[in-house]
Amino acid sequence: MSMERLTLVVDIGRMQTLRGQRVVVIGGTSGMGRGAARAAAEASAEVVVAGRRPPGARAPEAWKDQVTEVVVDVTDERAVRDLFQGIGKLDHLLVTATPPASPRPFLEQDEATARSFLDGKLFGSLACARHAAPRMRSGGSITFLTGCAAIRPRPGLSMVTATFAALEAISQALALELGPLRVNTIRPGLVDSEMWSFLDDRAREQLRAKVRAAFPARRIGSVEDIGHAAVFLMTNPYVTGTVLEVSGGEPLVSLDL
Ligand SMILES: NC(=O)c1ccc[n+]([C@@H]2O[C@H](COP(=O)([O-])OP(=O)(O)OC[C@H]3O[C@@H](n4cnc5c(N)ncnc54)[C@H](OP(=O)(O)O)[C@@H]3O)[C@@H](O)[C@H]2O)c1
């Protein structure tokens, strides 16, 4: 092997490891957050996983000796502050936690429900960033999570579109304000996570089949796809102010759900 090639291999290896780094995943008790927590653990990080459900109610994982499980509700800023005080120094934060969206036509929406989604998702994500950022070591990063509704509105999801678009915009503003700390957002497409567990097996298979037929990637997304993107954003030292879409091409097609 040539010296240049050897150097490249060593460099790539170094960039993808999170050895010796602490990664905090808020929303890591399920779905994409759990997928990202697992990916970070596989990249040798020490992982702190947070959500509202108590540790005893969470799925057991083979990687659990690398993980600390904690409880937090992102809608309670004092609890978020206490959480980060307890965690201390960290390297990377990923926030996937999202309160239920309660889809509803705009004319039937009540303001309290609309505000509770905006508050929980936007201000919940920002509370995590505000209390994590001052504790981040050099080379640290913050990653938020939205969805393709940010750029592809659907009837009944106007608050989701508004909230995701606001979070993507503020993530770029924070990249500027908090640099050299890096701030990015992952915009996932449809992902086969626990979020869809309200569907019975048949309806869930139909959803997968629709996606297979329509999406350029010819399959529904997996939590591993999002975990891979999350570790990339944590480990690439030159990516900031970016919205990384990991969607299988969802916005390129119309999908009648
Ligand atoms: N899955 C998809 O197809 C998809 C596609 C695009 C966008 N999205 C968006 O991404 C979000 C996450 O998706 P997912 O598939 O990972 O969903 P999920 O499996 O339902 O996970 C949601 C996570 O958020 C946590 N959470 C919810 N409310 C919280 C709160 N107030 N405080 C702290 N943690 C809270 C939950 O933990 P606890 O229950 O322990 O609190 C859970 O870990 C979705 O809600 C949706 O807005 C999803």
The ligand as an SDF file (V2000), in Angstrom:
LIG
                    3D

 48 52  0  0  0  0  0  0  0  0999 V2000
  -40.2960    8.2120   11.8370 N   0  0  0  0  0  0  0  0  0  0  0  0
  -40.5550    8.9300   10.7630 C   0  0  0  0  0  0  0  0  0  0  0  0
  -40.9920    8.4290    9.7130 O   0  0  0  0  0  0  0  0  0  0  0  0
  -40.3160   10.4100   10.7900 C   0  0  0  0  0  0  0  0  0  0  0  0
  -40.0830   11.0730    9.5810 C   0  0  0  0  0  0  0  0  0  0  0  0
  -39.8270   12.4220    9.5810 C   0  0  0  0  0  0  0  0  0  0  0  0
  -39.8100   13.1270   10.7740 C   0  0  0  0  0  0  0  0  0  0  0  0
  -40.0460   12.4820   11.9360 N   0  0  0  0  0  0  0  0  0  0  0  0
  -40.0360   13.2860   13.1570 C   0  0  0  0  0  0  0  0  0  0  0  0
  -39.0140   12.8090   14.0080 O   0  0  0  0  0  0  0  0  0  0  0  0
  -39.5140   12.6210   15.3280 C   0  0  0  0  0  0  0  0  0  0  0  0
  -38.7850   11.4320   15.9440 C   0  0  0  0  0  0  0  0  0  0  0  0
  -39.1030   10.3180   15.1720 O   0  0  0  0  0  0  0  0  0  0  0  0
  -38.8520    8.8390   15.6700 P   0  0  0  0  0  0  0  0  0  0  0  0
  -39.2050    7.9790   14.5250 O   0  0  0  0  0  0  0  0  0  0  0  0
  -37.5240    8.7210   16.2970 O   0  0  0  0  0  0  0  0  0  0  0  0
  -40.0030    8.7530   16.7830 O   0  0  0  0  0  0  0  0  0  0  0  0
  -40.1510    7.8700   18.1100 P   0  0  0  0  0  0  0  0  0  0  0  0
  -39.6350    6.4820   17.8940 O   0  0  0  0  0  0  0  0  0  0  0  0
  -41.5780    8.0300   18.5100 O   0  0  0  0  0  0  0  0  0  0  0  0
  -39.1880    8.5900   19.1700 O   0  0  0  0  0  0  0  0  0  0  0  0
  -39.5070    9.8280   19.7210 C   0  0  0  0  0  0  0  0  0  0  0  0
  -38.5380   10.0680   20.8520 C   0  0  0  0  0  0  0  0  0  0  0  0
  -38.8030   11.3610   21.4040 O   0  0  0  0  0  0  0  0  0  0  0  0
  -38.8470   11.2540   22.8260 C   0  0  0  0  0  0  0  0  0  0  0  0
  -39.7050   12.3010   23.3610 N   0  0  0  0  0  0  0  0  0  0  0  0
  -40.9530   12.6550   22.9460 C   0  0  0  0  0  0  0  0  0  0  0  0
  -41.4090   13.6930   23.6880 N   0  0  0  0  0  0  0  0  0  0  0  0
  -40.4190   14.0070   24.5560 C   0  0  0  0  0  0  0  0  0  0  0  0
  -40.2670   14.9700   25.5850 C   0  0  0  0  0  0  0  0  0  0  0  0
  -41.2570   15.8460   25.8480 N   0  0  0  0  0  0  0  0  0  0  0  0
  -39.1250   15.0010   26.2920 N   0  0  0  0  0  0  0  0  0  0  0  0
  -38.1180   14.1160   26.0370 C   0  0  0  0  0  0  0  0  0  0  0  0
  -38.1900   13.1860   25.0870 N   0  0  0  0  0  0  0  0  0  0  0  0
  -39.3310   13.1220   24.3560 C   0  0  0  0  0  0  0  0  0  0  0  0
  -39.3840    9.8440   23.0620 C   0  0  0  0  0  0  0  0  0  0  0  0
  -38.9490    9.3610   24.3230 O   0  0  0  0  0  0  0  0  0  0  0  0
  -39.9090    9.1250   25.5760 P   0  0  0  0  0  0  0  0  0  0  0  0
  -41.1570    8.5020   25.0530 O   0  0  0  0  0  0  0  0  0  0  0  0
  -39.0730    8.2520   26.4520 O   0  0  0  0  0  0  0  0  0  0  0  0
  -40.1250   10.4850   26.1310 O   0  0  0  0  0  0  0  0  0  0  0  0
  -38.6720    9.0680   21.9720 C   0  0  0  0  0  0  0  0  0  0  0  0
  -37.3740    8.6950   22.4140 O   0  0  0  0  0  0  0  0  0  0  0  0
  -41.0080   12.3390   15.1190 C   0  0  0  0  0  0  0  0  0  0  0  0
  -41.7490   12.6600   16.2430 O   0  0  0  0  0  0  0  0  0  0  0  0
  -41.3550   13.2000   13.9110 C   0  0  0  0  0  0  0  0  0  0  0  0
  -41.7120   14.5030   14.3300 O   0  0  0  0  0  0  0  0  0  0  0  0
  -40.2840   11.1450   11.9770 C   0  0  0  0  0  0  0  0  0  0  0  0
  1  2  1  0
  2  3  2  0
  2  4  1  0
  4  5  1  0
  4 48  2  0
  5  6  2  0
  6  7  1  0
  7  8  2  0
  8  9  1  0
  8 48  1  0
  9 10  1  0
  9 46  1  0
 10 11  1  0
 11 12  1  0
 11 44  1  0
 12 13  1  0
 13 14  1  0
 14 15  2  0
 14 16  1  0
 14 17  1  0
 17 18  1  0
 18 19  2  0
 18 20  1  0
 18 21  1  0
 21 22  1  0
 22 23  1  0
 23 24  1  0
 23 42  1  0
 24 25  1  0
 25 26  1  0
 25 36  1  0
 26 27  1  0
 26 35  1  0
 27 28  2  0
 28 29  1  0
 29 30  1  0
 29 35  2  0
 30 31  1  0
 30 32  2  0
 32 33  1  0
 33 34  2  0
 34 35  1  0
 36 37  1  0
 36 42  1  0
 37 38  1  0
 38 39  2  0
 38 40  1  0
 38 41  1  0
 42 43  1  0
 44 45  1  0
 44 46  1  0
 46 47  1  0
M  CHG  2   8   1  16  -1
M  END
$$$$
